[in-house]
Amino acid sequence: MAVVLLLIASPGLFGWWLVSDYALVDRYDHFTLALSSLVPLAFPLLTTLLYGLYFSQELSAGAWLPLQLRRGRRGYLLRHLGRAAALGFVAGAVMIVIVGVLTLWATPKFGWVTYFPDPGARVPAERFTFAQLLPLGDAAFLSSYAAWVGVHAALYGMLGVLALVNVSNRLLALALPAVGQFLIDFLLAVLGLERWGMIAAVFPFNLRQIPLYVPMLSTLAFLLIVAALAAWTLSARRSPAGYQ
């Protein structure tokens, strides 16, 4: 529960903490500020821990054995993968909805923040990635982006379950998705391909606006990796790593 609350509440709180240090152009500037810096760094780890902590405790306590015998190994793993995906999707989407309601509607309505309009600033629809959806309206933009972040949170949640099944060291398994993401993004940045990174596919607000097909292709690659690992894990006839 603590991880869920931290994931959902941290971007909104982070945005309010930073707002006094920035001259915000408008509400969209506030929205992207709330989802920058620490939020992208913490997102892979927090979304992995959402369900990973519970699943790790079940494995450590040995509760997996009678459940696996009753449901079958494949059914047991599919159940946990489904739960991890569902929890990740809901938590990730709710996080974005809360940030959006606070920064796009509540703040301008109640005048909680003073904006400093810049006549030379780009129009919002050309300012950041995913803003291409703004002509459809704020509600369509926010709901679409919330679902997008929810999908990524679901994938990290599933990756955490798969890591716990295949890696005997529980701490290492829970850290692997975040560490793997960091290494991949670091390598891509060194090669000058940072816009193709895994985090840039979710929170690209530190980059200039990029075409939507870029995060879509990055997400597709991420999805295929998780699907391949899931297929391999489900086909293996063995107990969770470390509990042979």
LUMSELUM-370337 format. One line per 4 residues: number of its first residue (from 1); for each residue y, z, x negated of C-alpha. Coordinates in Angstrom, 3 decimals. Example, Ala and Ser with C-alpha at 12.3 -4.5 7.8 and 13.67 -1.06 7.14 Angstrom:
1	-4.500 7.800 -12.300 ~ -1.060 7.140 -13.670
//
This chain:
1	0.000 0.000 0.000 ~ 2.391 0.828 -2.846 ~ 1.869 -2.623 -4.395 ~ 2.474 -4.297 -1.019
5	5.738 -2.416 -0.537 ~ 6.842 -3.131 -4.093 ~ 6.182 -6.855 -3.722 ~ 7.879 -7.131 -0.340
9	10.907 -4.943 -1.066 ~ 11.644 -5.629 -4.748 ~ 13.388 -9.029 -4.415 ~ 15.801 -7.750 -1.774
13	16.558 -4.610 -3.767 ~ 16.866 -6.618 -6.967 ~ 19.348 -8.948 -5.309 ~ 21.516 -6.047 -4.163
17	21.365 -4.415 -7.579 ~ 22.615 -7.558 -9.344 ~ 25.169 -8.707 -6.812 ~ 28.030 -6.653 -8.240
21	27.610 -8.351 -11.634 ~ 27.931 -11.906 -10.323 ~ 30.635 -13.981 -8.640 ~ 28.551 -15.538 -5.893
25	29.651 -18.899 -4.544 ~ 27.972 -18.485 -1.155 ~ 24.942 -17.032 0.619 ~ 22.590 -19.556 -0.969
29	23.733 -18.358 -4.366 ~ 22.809 -14.835 -3.275 ~ 19.390 -16.019 -2.070 ~ 18.483 -17.636 -5.381
33	19.859 -14.673 -7.348 ~ 17.533 -12.300 -5.486 ~ 14.547 -14.445 -6.496 ~ 15.387 -14.901 -10.166
37	14.750 -13.058 -13.448 ~ 12.387 -10.122 -12.838 ~ 10.869 -11.398 -9.593 ~ 9.157 -14.479 -11.108
41	7.892 -12.350 -14.007 ~ 6.362 -9.710 -11.733 ~ 5.050 -12.042 -9.020 ~ 1.711 -13.105 -10.640
45	0.744 -9.536 -11.539 ~ 1.780 -7.949 -8.229 ~ 0.040 -10.595 -6.130 ~ -3.113 -10.176 -8.208
49	-3.032 -6.407 -7.745 ~ -2.466 -6.637 -3.976 ~ -6.177 -6.963 -3.241 ~ -7.500 -6.736 -6.774
53	-7.042 -2.966 -6.999 ~ -9.080 -2.390 -3.838 ~ -11.817 -4.805 -4.904 ~ -11.947 -3.271 -8.370
57	-12.483 0.174 -6.857 ~ -15.310 -1.161 -4.700 ~ -17.025 -2.662 -7.727 ~ -16.543 0.475 -9.825
61	-17.924 2.697 -7.074 ~ -21.027 0.519 -6.702 ~ -20.290 -0.135 -3.033 ~ -20.747 -3.855 -3.620
65	-24.548 -3.585 -3.918 ~ -25.494 -2.538 -0.347 ~ -22.823 -4.821 1.084 ~ -24.090 -7.751 -0.948
69	-27.686 -7.050 0.063 ~ -26.700 -6.929 3.730 ~ -24.440 -10.003 3.794 ~ -25.795 -12.011 0.889
73	-23.935 -12.687 -2.327 ~ -22.164 -15.789 -1.074 ~ -21.070 -14.156 2.183 ~ -19.920 -11.055 0.327
77	-17.718 -13.001 -2.095 ~ -16.329 -15.322 0.590 ~ -15.339 -12.299 2.646 ~ -13.374 -10.806 -0.225
81	-11.816 -14.128 -1.199 ~ -10.692 -14.622 2.389 ~ -9.212 -11.138 2.588 ~ -7.400 -11.548 -0.726
85	-5.962 -14.889 0.370 ~ -4.865 -13.570 3.764 ~ -3.197 -10.460 2.340 ~ -1.481 -12.470 -0.389
89	-0.196 -15.094 2.030 ~ 1.228 -12.562 4.476 ~ 2.825 -10.394 1.781 ~ 4.346 -13.370 -0.054
93	5.715 -14.927 3.125 ~ 7.126 -11.640 4.435 ~ 8.830 -11.049 1.077 ~ 10.715 -14.338 1.382
97	11.573 -13.820 5.046 ~ 13.108 -10.417 4.258 ~ 15.159 -11.834 1.391 ~ 16.270 -14.742 3.551
101	17.301 -12.608 6.517 ~ 19.283 -10.283 4.250 ~ 21.031 -12.908 2.144 ~ 21.384 -15.860 4.519
105	22.195 -14.077 7.769 ~ 22.845 -10.324 7.576 ~ 25.104 -10.341 4.521 ~ 27.498 -13.076 5.731
109	27.533 -11.654 9.264 ~ 28.466 -8.118 8.232 ~ 30.542 -9.018 5.186 ~ 28.523 -6.943 2.742
113	29.296 -9.293 -0.161 ~ 32.481 -11.068 -1.180 ~ 31.956 -14.730 -2.018 ~ 34.024 -16.739 -4.477
117	33.869 -20.373 -3.336 ~ 33.969 -22.963 -6.100 ~ 35.467 -26.321 -5.059 ~ 33.579 -27.977 -7.900
121	30.174 -26.587 -6.928 ~ 27.479 -28.906 -5.648 ~ 26.698 -28.820 -1.947 ~ 23.826 -26.379 -1.226
125	21.305 -29.153 -0.496 ~ 21.758 -30.491 -4.053 ~ 22.004 -27.188 -5.877 ~ 18.418 -25.946 -6.288
129	14.832 -27.033 -5.763 ~ 13.575 -26.687 -2.171 ~ 17.195 -26.938 -0.994 ~ 16.250 -30.509 -0.073
133	14.987 -28.900 3.148 ~ 18.346 -27.347 4.056 ~ 19.494 -30.331 6.170 ~ 16.691 -29.337 8.566
137	18.407 -25.977 9.101 ~ 18.196 -22.512 7.571 ~ 15.264 -21.460 9.749 ~ 13.177 -24.504 8.797
141	14.050 -24.071 5.133 ~ 13.210 -20.369 5.118 ~ 9.944 -20.670 7.058 ~ 8.762 -23.576 4.884
145	9.622 -21.809 1.657 ~ 8.068 -18.540 2.878 ~ 4.809 -20.360 3.602 ~ 4.972 -22.017 0.171
149	5.334 -18.685 -1.623 ~ 2.601 -17.261 0.608 ~ 0.200 -19.989 -0.565 ~ 0.863 -19.122 -4.207
153	0.429 -15.406 -3.525 ~ -2.891 -16.214 -1.830 ~ -4.060 -18.213 -4.852 ~ -3.211 -15.394 -7.255
157	-5.020 -12.940 -4.986 ~ -8.143 -15.102 -4.978 ~ -7.901 -15.584 -8.733 ~ -7.860 -11.802 -9.145
161	-11.089 -11.441 -7.152 ~ -12.769 -14.202 -9.157 ~ -11.654 -12.641 -12.449 ~ -13.071 -9.264 -11.413
165	-16.412 -10.847 -10.572 ~ -16.676 -12.712 -13.871 ~ -15.041 -10.321 -16.385 ~ -16.611 -6.918 -17.028
169	-13.410 -5.248 -18.243 ~ -11.506 -4.454 -15.033 ~ -8.083 -4.024 -16.647 ~ -8.441 -7.314 -18.481
173	-9.621 -9.057 -15.330 ~ -6.606 -7.856 -13.327 ~ -4.230 -8.933 -16.085 ~ -5.805 -12.346 -16.737
177	-4.050 -14.341 -13.961 ~ -0.604 -13.155 -15.077 ~ -1.408 -13.586 -18.774 ~ -2.870 -17.037 -18.163
181	0.209 -18.068 -16.183 ~ 2.515 -16.825 -18.946 ~ 0.627 -18.694 -21.677 ~ 0.514 -21.931 -19.695
185	4.216 -21.752 -18.865 ~ 5.089 -20.861 -22.467 ~ 3.158 -23.860 -23.783 ~ 4.789 -26.183 -21.258
189	8.231 -24.827 -22.190 ~ 7.548 -25.466 -25.888 ~ 6.624 -29.041 -24.980 ~ 9.802 -29.433 -22.937
193	7.829 -29.557 -19.681 ~ 8.934 -26.239 -18.182 ~ 9.568 -27.791 -14.775 ~ 5.807 -28.351 -14.464
197	5.080 -24.651 -14.998 ~ 3.201 -22.454 -12.543 ~ 6.122 -20.117 -11.870 ~ 8.571 -23.016 -11.679
201	6.453 -24.269 -8.788 ~ 7.332 -21.091 -6.859 ~ 10.685 -19.869 -8.218 ~ 12.437 -22.853 -9.847
205	15.911 -21.403 -9.445 ~ 16.639 -21.167 -13.173 ~ 16.254 -24.945 -13.472 ~ 18.307 -27.835 -12.189
209	17.110 -29.268 -8.897 ~ 13.871 -31.170 -9.395 ~ 12.034 -33.520 -7.008 ~ 9.693 -31.765 -4.577
213	6.687 -33.701 -5.838 ~ 6.851 -31.740 -9.125 ~ 6.061 -28.276 -7.659 ~ 3.619 -29.940 -5.259
217	1.615 -31.462 -8.112 ~ 1.728 -28.203 -10.088 ~ 0.472 -26.336 -7.038 ~ -2.279 -28.882 -6.490
221	-3.445 -28.357 -10.072 ~ -3.423 -24.575 -9.521 ~ -5.370 -24.987 -6.283 ~ -7.996 -27.156 -7.987
225	-8.433 -24.585 -10.766 ~ -8.975 -21.770 -8.264 ~ -11.303 -23.937 -6.141 ~ -13.393 -24.952 -9.178
229	-13.690 -21.347 -10.361 ~ -14.602 -20.223 -6.840 ~ -17.278 -22.924 -6.520 ~ -18.765 -21.992 -9.892
233	-18.736 -18.270 -9.077 ~ -20.302 -18.764 -5.641 ~ -23.060 -20.945 -7.078 ~ -23.999 -18.420 -9.793
237	-26.915 -16.157 -8.893 ~ -25.905 -12.940 -10.577 ~ -24.204 -9.619 -9.903 ~ -20.542 -8.969 -10.762
241	-19.929 -8.878 -14.511 ~ -20.772 -5.519 -16.032 ~ -23.114 -4.597 -13.122 ~ -26.200 -6.638 -13.868
//
